[in-house]
Amino acid sequence: MIELTNKEILTKTIMENIFVPIIHKIFEEASPLEYRMWRSNACRQTAIFGKKILEELLPEYDWTAWDGNFSDIIDGKRVKYNHAWIHGINKEKSKGLLVDLSRNHHERLFIPVEKNSYPKKHESYKHMRVISKERLDVETLLCEEEYYTKMKGRDLLEKIKKDMGM
């Protein structure tokens, strides 16, 4: 079983305990009504901005952001939903990482993987099935206006990095 390195553990801690709270604080302060209406959902933004932060923290990985449609059982009912996540590949070490920092119904993940897929053996993900997935064009999306803040993505990325002390 592949384990996280000390650098990856530190990055996981930074992403979970600094990055995620900062972006949610920014979104909630910018648009409190919309933020509550969407039940603090920001998976796409987390994948887009998280990819850019991870490129700086773990540059030995080739990071991609993904958007997918899933079928799952939540609260005892079969549902379909859209969700975004991050995948990284370290070609030198033949290692992949799946990073999902914005889950409401499942455990958040920062785990080694062999391919860009959720772990079927993981208790929280055993009923989840991918219907479709596509790679997000992060560079193009950073030129667009972010939903909650109405800021251009590049400007918001700079604010996030500043708030993180980067």
Secondary structure by P-SEA (a helix, b strand, c coil): cccccaaaaaaaaaaaccaaaaaaaaaaaacaaaaaaaccccaaaaaaaaaaaaaaaccccbbbbbbbcbbbbcccccccccccbbbbbcccccbbbbbbcccccccccccccccccccccccccccccccbbbbbaaaaaaacccccccccaaaaaaaaaaaacc
